[in-house]
Amino acid sequence: MQPSTRLLFVAAICLIAPPLLAADTTVTIRSLLREMVDRDRLPQLPTVPYVAGQASSYDRASVAPDQPGWFANHDFGMYVRTETNQARTEYVMMDVGGPGAIVRWWEGDHDNDAVIRIYLDGAEKPAVEENILKLLSGTGSIKPPLASVESLGLNFYFPIPYAKHCKVTYDKPGEHHWYNLGYRTYPTGTKVTSYSPEEIARAAVELAQAQRELSEPSPLVTGITTTIPAQNCRLEAQATVKTSVAGPAAIREFSVSIHTDDSVDLPQALRSTVVAIRCDGEPTVWAPVCDFFGSGIGLNPYHDRYRTVGRDGVLRCWWVMPFAKKCDLELKNLGSKPVTATLGQIGLGQWKWNRRSMLFHAAWRQEYPIQTKRQDGTCDWNFIEIRGQGLYVGDTLALHNGSSAWWGEGDEKIWVDENTFPSIFGTGSEDYFGYSYGDRGEFFQAPFHAEPRWEGNRHPGYVTNTRTRSLDAIPFTHRLSMNLEIWHWEATTMEYAATTYWYARPGATCNRAPDIGEAARPILVDGK
């Protein structure tokens, strides 16, 4: 986001967002760690409003969709500037005004001897000066899962708040150095206590709690006061199983399992059986079972902070879904063969609906065939465009690669509200989902990202990438457009399917209606 646009947007956030809960609300490492693991926070407009941004090494030849270079792929070794500090050369990766906080940091193909320096609030001495691997990989003071290596990608989720300003530098030339630093910018006047060793010490309890909670494969779910018994039934083609719940309340846990007479039919059944939810009369969720739970084609076991796919065939989620009056939840078999379906026990909790409360949404889009270009971008493929006020909290990409070449050079481009240039412009599809050099292809799982299926990386076949957001959730006041470049090293045929997760105030709309034809379409076998 360009500086002038960012200032206008912060001002707009201040006018639209509700006031802070208390006049002495202060952003600290402790408050951010508590926020990170509080599932009840996402369904509410942020207590302290902020704008989401990202500093990255995207190719600076990309200046506008209607100008040459929009799909330029030299997205490494790009820095804000080069400067000399105490006789050493440093390459500036990020230079932003505060108050704010770094909330997600990804690196790829770094120099293992490089030193990262973080200068806060105009100080000449860095607040952080550490070897890049030690800082970001989980081998330093911040341990997994808040800092970890996933399929060659360094991922760092420990929050670094700053009161006035933040500059991040790298001390190697770094020609082949990819980076994405996600950050928040708070309105002027927001009280922020900047990162320091003393602040880390004060946050010891919150840090230990976050590490513990994020490490659990099946997290403890709090606040459940009522349960709706599971329903088991045989769903003939086009049949539906339903349940309804009166509000105000919040769904805090529910599960689905699908079984077929022939195990060969299971991947198709998981795609052709859809989850549909209406809250307070609004359609809020419509997606195939396998995509909604982040599995992609087939049953691909994994777990993250909000969902799990078990080897026993149970798919479970912990998105908090509040509603004021009524929630209708259903499973529908759009396929041509019967399935045995279980709409699992639903855990409900109390919810006080107010002007900050938001409805949970999930939408799905699939397209086939997509013809790629060789060593070039084909298009900015739109996951979703949302109209209304809310918070973008994640997505799942399930695709089929048609060749033995790498498919994932495409950058994410996310427009928020009136921005004329993407608020968030990334460096590659696998970078967005937290790994690197995607042609390596391997399973990984972490609290906020996973690759449950991977054989289509540099081979014909399926891939599933999924990412959820906590501190790096993206607020929008009236519009958000999420796009991912389709950029392939070869001309081939691809299939893309995207599921998006977001919260919004009542009345929000999007450009993704239920697509019965695509959900029911036979899945690809051997690329056909």
Steps between C-alpha positions, in 0.01 A plus 500: 500500500632842410558733802233757409241227448594336832449825695156549348405141576612522863290813534199316354547212744495746790169647383323169433629263766349491851699674775747316720348308789691716748690824475819339638510211249866446411645265239784291642668167431281358775175633353591378150585149623168484684323622188675238285345205684159650581251345256224733622696799370463432126117518488513858627623817337850567640499664842799707390442573128788450259598479135675187372807547280791300364858587410629253243758448227236504223632602159493881483433477125139427598342844512143460370275231347487686168876555477778265380663305780188428704598131510875566532666220695835643616355513852816456705784727606265797483556745784370840603856635477859432600661695784820507703486461877824501703706424188291197401258475209142415588211426267172646620213252474236700687472864603159602636357747744313401813334436723495142380625144531664232286264201522621247240843457343593259222844457335628284214847424359686712752875515566550290813764745625281806455411715800157655543481836676177663617518871585205637697373852555794673331770350722849466351561173684290205384254350746567164333833393348508129433595234247206445268479125562520534876235771503243350263545122500411417859857431611533831688304641792164462319423131461264308271227534407527882516827473305564203274623369164232344278623346173794746482289804592581698816183599686494739796175593677635661816361859510740796497310819595639850454376838620626732224701331226649170380791432265623149418832436322701208360879518474571285193453594132228234494441477126298185558320615812123488521315655791151595621447699820137538601426788734226711652473876508287644780337845499708792621475529875471126566713407799760239410781372718790418270679166491793458738664217696328633810162478328569139396578419863172659611317287244643167622162365616319602181781363283494164677122483466512584128771241435302239690162571337639523148683170540186301581374285209147505646470826692293536811176671404357727769160658537286206385180495709268291280546220250277400209509121450658359185284390208591191301319422178528359152477783251369400162594717201371857552389423857565731797543469876427814705505642849397839641607686813343800671710798601660708624778242512823395330598172342842418645560154361346271242607205291404309188586155375416346163517131411432319174431141402818500291813674632583603142192724508600683819695791342204574271255477791705743708494750213134449403361516854476864605471687830244780493426736789255788539525735796227749582349444157824567311687233299841491667670171406491291181791271419579135432582307816860426396572863415326657799716300741823569306557149368464562128430201275488183710542437871837655588568489876645813661421749775531872561361755743146495359451161330609139497457212257535167678616167367169364630317709241370767740544859384466751782515880535523752783405822322281699739174573315272742692145590403227711653178312423533170315752278324407235240771247414472231234689238299384433145609219270534648152657183362344217302564228762376465858729578793487430871530836673546604860426855599695477823419630843485879498650688795315823581595783731350824617552815296392855576423646158594868466613756243849348481378143440549343157369195314741231383515441123657242272469509122631274223602544139635247249611537138604240244658505249748784546760524223828636631774683314860386492720697742242774540193598695161408360273713720432628850264220597239638736426293810231740617385861512312600813282806550432607857698541820696211642817300547668260255629196691628241253472285191556153357633443148440155349642468149595249235830549320501377143875474441834409660596867530457731800162669518536737796684818400180703524489785754207584725347842433249618759314827454334660803237775474609787270859392439616550142795264556479173697523547876677164506721393206693179551778302337357157416215264570702271726642805679146611579430158651824496700742271318771552237641343185166328459625247248651312798149391593441361848240484773509756779259634759521793740248707699423745219599322178531151354555298183278192546552379140808563288564251217407761237805712582719457191296197398155455348256465787322668789627755753324642805632811675313663786561807715309650790558838661502632854706814566547531123125503428410775252233757598293669231243776541302440182697294243762227476619323184726193540690393186784260417696514176491184293865483390647176363834397354320309222191530285262242645148446631425578865207476737471749786254486790508762778313505829506828690426564869390839630288679756269788417231717646145404396411597144841431346502342152753331273539397136492124573160331478451124552644320196310173494632403158867524597453324833319213329743476206709180499843560647804469274659158465843494335448862402173437315 
